[in-house]
Amino acid sequence: MIGEKEGDGMPYVDVEGIEAVEVQEGKRLVLAIEEDAGVDILHRCGGYAKCTTCRIEYLEGEPDKMTKAEFEVLERKDLLGRVRLSCQAVADHDAKVRPLATVSSTGAERPGRKPEPEIMYLSLSGSKSQPETGP
Protein backbone atom coordinates (compact mmCIF):
# COMPACT_ATOMS: atom_id res chain seq x y z
CA MET A 1 0.00 0.00 0.00
CA ILE A 2 2.87 2.42 0.78
CA GLY A 3 3.78 4.46 -2.27
CA GLU A 4 0.50 3.70 -4.01
CA LYS A 5 -2.05 6.49 -4.10
CA GLU A 6 -5.51 5.90 -5.43
CA GLY A 7 -8.40 8.16 -6.35
CA ASP A 8 -8.13 11.49 -4.57
CA GLY A 9 -4.42 11.01 -3.77
CA MET A 10 -4.80 11.27 0.01
CA PRO A 11 -1.80 9.82 1.87
CA TYR A 12 -1.84 6.54 3.76
CA VAL A 13 -0.36 6.17 7.21
CA ASP A 14 0.52 2.59 8.03
CA VAL A 15 1.12 2.11 11.75
CA GLU A 16 3.00 -1.11 12.41
CA GLY A 17 0.54 -3.80 13.49
CA ILE A 18 -2.49 -1.76 12.38
CA GLU A 19 -4.12 -1.61 8.97
CA ALA A 20 -3.01 1.38 6.86
CA VAL A 21 -5.46 4.26 6.97
CA GLU A 22 -6.09 7.06 4.52
CA VAL A 23 -5.70 10.46 6.18
CA GLN A 24 -6.32 14.07 5.27
CA GLU A 25 -3.27 15.49 3.52
CA GLY A 26 -1.39 17.88 5.78
CA LYS A 27 -2.79 16.44 9.03
CA ARG A 28 -0.29 16.31 11.88
CA LEU A 29 1.15 12.82 12.03
CA VAL A 30 0.61 12.49 15.80
CA LEU A 31 -3.11 13.19 15.26
CA ALA A 32 -3.32 10.82 12.28
CA ILE A 33 -1.79 8.05 14.40
CA GLU A 34 -4.11 8.74 17.32
CA GLU A 35 -7.39 9.66 15.60
CA ASP A 36 -7.30 7.83 12.28
CA ALA A 37 -5.28 4.72 13.14
CA GLY A 38 -6.66 4.50 16.69
CA VAL A 39 -3.28 4.12 18.40
CA ASP A 40 -2.91 5.62 21.89
CA ILE A 41 0.42 7.35 21.17
CA LEU A 42 1.79 9.59 23.91
CA HIS A 43 2.10 13.36 23.42
CA ARG A 44 2.64 14.64 26.95
CA CYS A 45 3.68 18.21 26.02
CA GLY A 46 0.75 18.68 23.66
CA GLY A 47 2.79 18.65 20.46
CA TYR A 48 5.41 21.32 21.16
CA ALA A 49 8.55 19.18 20.64
CA LYS A 50 9.48 19.40 24.32
CA CYS A 51 8.93 15.96 25.86
CA THR A 52 9.73 13.55 22.98
CA THR A 53 7.07 11.05 24.12
CA CYS A 54 5.56 11.01 20.61
CA ARG A 55 8.71 9.35 19.24
CA ILE A 56 8.33 7.15 16.20
CA GLU A 57 10.53 5.19 13.87
CA TYR A 58 9.83 5.56 10.18
CA LEU A 59 9.84 2.12 8.59
CA GLU A 60 9.07 3.60 5.15
CA GLY A 61 8.62 7.13 3.84
CA GLU A 62 10.76 9.13 6.28
CA PRO A 63 10.75 12.79 5.24
CA ASP A 64 14.07 14.48 4.46
CA LYS A 65 13.21 17.67 6.36
CA MET A 66 12.37 18.36 9.99
CA THR A 67 11.37 21.41 11.96
CA LYS A 68 13.99 23.42 13.79
CA ALA A 69 12.28 22.49 17.08
CA GLU A 70 12.50 18.75 16.30
CA PHE A 71 16.14 19.02 15.25
CA GLU A 72 17.12 20.90 18.40
CA VAL A 73 15.36 18.59 20.89
CA LEU A 74 16.57 15.40 19.21
CA GLU A 75 20.12 16.73 19.07
CA ARG A 76 19.99 17.82 22.73
CA LYS A 77 18.68 14.40 23.85
CA ASP A 78 21.15 12.50 21.64
CA LEU A 79 18.30 11.00 19.59
CA LEU A 80 19.08 12.60 16.23
CA GLY A 81 19.16 9.98 13.49
CA ARG A 82 17.50 7.36 15.69
CA VAL A 83 13.88 8.57 16.09
CA ARG A 84 11.55 11.28 14.86
CA LEU A 85 8.78 13.23 16.59
CA SER A 86 5.31 12.59 15.21
CA CYS A 87 4.14 15.96 16.58
CA GLN A 88 6.54 17.71 14.18
CA ALA A 89 5.52 15.92 10.99
CA VAL A 90 2.52 16.09 8.69
CA ALA A 91 0.88 13.38 6.64
CA ASP A 92 1.70 14.68 3.16
CA HIS A 93 2.87 11.37 1.67
CA ASP A 94 2.50 7.65 2.36
CA ALA A 95 4.47 6.43 5.37
CA LYS A 96 4.85 3.41 7.59
CA VAL A 97 5.70 4.14 11.23
CA ARG A 98 6.29 2.44 14.56
CA PRO A 99 5.16 4.44 17.65
CA LEU A 100 7.65 3.95 20.48
CA ALA A 101 5.53 5.02 23.48
CA THR A 102 1.81 4.50 23.93
CA VAL A 103 -0.56 4.81 26.86
CA SER A 104 -0.99 1.04 26.94
CA SER A 105 2.74 0.23 26.69
CA THR A 106 3.79 2.69 29.41
CA GLY A 107 0.89 2.45 31.85
CA ALA A 108 0.27 6.20 31.60
CA GLU A 109 -3.19 7.39 32.55
CA ARG A 110 -3.69 9.40 29.35
CA PRO A 111 -1.69 10.46 26.29
CA GLY A 112 -1.31 14.13 27.21
CA ARG A 113 -2.74 17.45 26.08
CA LYS A 114 -4.35 17.29 22.66
CA PRO A 115 -2.00 18.77 20.04
CA GLU A 116 -3.18 21.72 17.96
CA PRO A 117 -4.11 20.91 14.34
CA GLU A 118 -1.11 22.96 13.11
CA ILE A 119 2.52 22.46 14.12
CA MET A 120 3.33 25.10 16.71
CA TYR A 121 5.96 25.70 19.36
CA LEU A 122 6.17 27.77 22.51
CA SER A 123 8.79 30.48 22.53
CA LEU A 124 10.64 31.34 25.73
CA SER A 125 8.14 34.14 26.30
CA GLY A 126 5.28 31.63 26.16
CA SER A 127 3.74 32.95 22.95
CA LYS A 128 2.81 30.53 20.17
CA SER A 129 4.20 30.67 16.67
CA GLN A 130 4.94 28.36 13.76
CA PRO A 131 8.47 26.93 13.59
CA GLU A 132 10.87 27.31 10.73
CA THR A 133 12.00 24.21 8.91
CA GLY A 134 15.37 23.01 10.11
CA PRO A 135 18.17 21.09 8.45
Backbone hydrogen bonds, N-H to C=O, Kabsch-Sander energy under -0.5 kcal/mol:
donor,donor_aa,acceptor,acceptor_aa,energy
4,E,1,M,-2.0
5,K,3,G,-0.6
9,G,6,E,-2.1
13,V,21,V,-2.8
14,D,12,Y,-0.5
14,D,95,A,-3.0
15,V,13,V,-0.7
16,E,14,D,-0.5
16,E,97,V,-3.1
18,I,15,V,-2.9
21,V,13,V,-2.5
23,V,11,P,-2.8
26,G,91,A,-2.7
27,K,24,Q,-2.0
27,K,91,A,-0.6
28,R,117,P,-0.5
29,L,89,A,-2.9
30,V,86,S,-1.7
32,A,28,R,-2.2
33,I,29,L,-2.7
34,E,30,V,-1.9
35,E,31,L,-3.3
36,D,31,L,-0.7
36,D,32,A,-0.9
37,A,32,A,-2.0
39,V,33,I,-2.3
41,I,39,V,-1.7
42,L,101,A,-2.3
43,H,111,P,-2.8
46,G,43,H,-1.8
55,R,52,T,-0.9
56,I,84,R,-2.5
57,E,98,R,-1.9
59,L,57,E,-0.6
59,L,96,K,-3.0
60,E,96,K,-1.8
68,K,132,E,-2.5
71,F,67,T,-2.5
72,E,68,K,-2.6
73,V,69,A,-2.2
74,L,70,E,-2.5
75,E,71,F,-2.4
76,R,72,E,-2.4
77,K,73,V,-2.0
78,D,75,E,-1.3
79,L,74,L,-3.4
80,L,74,L,-1.1
82,R,79,L,-2.3
83,V,79,L,-1.6
84,R,56,I,-2.3
86,S,54,C,-1.8
86,S,84,R,-0.6
88,Q,85,L,-1.5
89,A,86,S,-1.0
91,A,27,K,-3.4
92,D,90,V,-1.5
95,A,12,Y,-2.1
96,K,60,E,-2.2
97,V,14,D,-2.5
98,R,57,E,-2.4
100,L,55,R,-2.5
101,A,55,R,-0.5
103,V,40,D,-2.9
106,T,102,T,-1.6
107,G,103,V,-2.0
108,A,103,V,-0.7
113,R,44,R,-0.8
116,E,46,G,-0.6
120,M,47,G,-0.5
121,Y,129,S,-1.9
123,S,121,Y,-0.5
123,S,127,S,-2.4
126,G,123,S,-1.8
129,S,121,Y,-1.6
134,G,66,M,-3.0
